[in-house]
Amino acid sequence: MSTPGISRRGAEIQESPIRKLAPLAAEAVRRGISIHHLNIGQPDIPTPVEFWTAVKSKMSNVLAYGPSNGIPELREAICSYYGKTDIDVDPSEVMITTGGSEAVIFAMMGTCDPGDEIICFEPFYTNYNGFATLADVRLVPVTSSVENGFHLPPFEEITSRITPRTKAILICNPNNPTGTILTDAEIAELADIASDSNIFLLADEVYRDFAFDGRQHSSVLEFPEISERVVVMDSISKRFSSCGARLGNLITRNRELMSVFMKFGQARLCPPTLSQYGAAEMYRNLDHDYYRSVVRMYQNRRDILMEELHGREGVFFLKPEGAFYATIRLPVTDTDDFAAWMLTDFSVDGWTTMVAPAAGFYATPGMGTDEIRIAYVLEEGKMRSALSILKAGLEEYVSTGRS
Ligand SMILES: Cc1ncc(COP(=O)(O)O)c(C=O)c1O
């Protein structure tokens, strides 16, 4: 007997390029190979003790639902966090979500009807593809280039993609997968485009604390002229190395949109209750020193990446400005094959290095096939070892003519 066909959405949704090499990695481990993971943005930094203490103190007989927009103490704590950088946010403008992922999905679904378009800059966080499929939204890519550190393409290139179906521009700042931080002038340019075309500006700012070399990250919330058309998507996954807490949030000053987010939130009942107590405690108690020490750690790792890879023959990227990623051009025509080969055919003293091929971070077919994304989430010794294995692998791969 035949079975019913699956949905178009189900057939179309992409496999995450970050995770698609996982079976080859599992097979390598079965063969006794250990793997340095530079392929996924899972920080190795311990989750602050404040999280665990608060979670333990809230354990009770019943793990109950909470409010759909999150517990008030967490929304207030997030406002205090913004207050420290002189950004005025009211708890009524904050909605807690199940991870930054849900925040992006809600932002897409709240601003777009099925078939509407969102302009985004490729390479972009690859799961935007999956979120767009879930929301039945079309991502319209504008390509940025490794040559200028993935800063914005010219104004006309952006405006030429606007159609009657365009509902929003989506940015990720600081950017995953490139580590680029937009300048105030670039954000102002996008704000002008959003105003002129009467569309939303959706800003994924989950890496907003990670700005290097004394840079200051500017939030779209600091541009009052577009306050009604701005949505910020945020997360504690990276800020507090709490990926498994599954907590993020939306911020918008547009009340109509917030009431839509609230209805989406009611449909899925509530974000994880226990994690919210832990998150509130971290927001309340971690001060400037915490953020500074984490930034210093990532900046050191970024510097190791520069020392080990920058300037090598055929390898090209500019110094990442923030987050903890770099998109790097290699002297290789198919980085899907190279990344797989590192897992199936190459090791040094029983170790290999896993990277993410960059093509999956582009929406335009054929783009990024000579690039990889590296997440520098390992401590110094492991970073150096992972990169030296990557360099040795690259040399062998190229010298054997596979590239
Ligand atoms: C740019 C960006 N946005 C959103 C997310 C999703 O974060 P969360 O773990 O909070 O769902 C990630 C996770 O890596 C990310 O890199």
The ligand as an SDF file (V2000), in Angstrom:
LIG
                    3D

 16 16  0  0  0  0  0  0  0  0999 V2000
   23.6560   34.1740   13.6510 C   0  0  0  0  0  0  0  0  0  0  0  0
   22.8970   33.2010   14.4840 C   0  0  0  0  0  0  0  0  0  0  0  0
   21.6110   33.4200   14.7130 N   0  0  0  0  0  0  0  0  0  0  0  0
   20.8670   32.5670   15.4310 C   0  0  0  0  0  0  0  0  0  0  0  0
   21.4400   31.4300   15.9640 C   0  0  0  0  0  0  0  0  0  0  0  0
   20.5820   30.4810   16.7280 C   0  0  0  0  0  0  0  0  0  0  0  0
   20.8420   30.5820   18.0780 O   0  0  0  0  0  0  0  0  0  0  0  0
   20.1030   29.7150   19.1810 P   0  0  0  0  0  0  0  0  0  0  0  0
   21.0560   28.6740   19.6580 O   0  0  0  0  0  0  0  0  0  0  0  0
   19.8090   30.7000   20.2630 O   0  0  0  0  0  0  0  0  0  0  0  0
   18.8600   29.1580   18.5930 O   0  0  0  0  0  0  0  0  0  0  0  0
   22.7840   31.1590   15.7520 C   0  0  0  0  0  0  0  0  0  0  0  0
   23.4060   29.9310   16.2570 C   0  0  0  0  0  0  0  0  0  0  0  0
   24.5070   29.5560   15.9300 O   0  0  0  0  0  0  0  0  0  0  0  0
   23.5360   32.0790   14.9840 C   0  0  0  0  0  0  0  0  0  0  0  0
   24.8310   31.8780   14.7340 O   0  0  0  0  0  0  0  0  0  0  0  0
  1  2  1  0
  2  3  1  0
  2 15  2  0
  3  4  2  0
  4  5  1  0
  5  6  1  0
  5 12  2  0
  6  7  1  0
  7  8  1  0
  8  9  2  0
  8 10  1  0
  8 11  1  0
 12 13  1  0
 12 15  1  0
 13 14  2  0
 15 16  1  0
M  END
$$$$
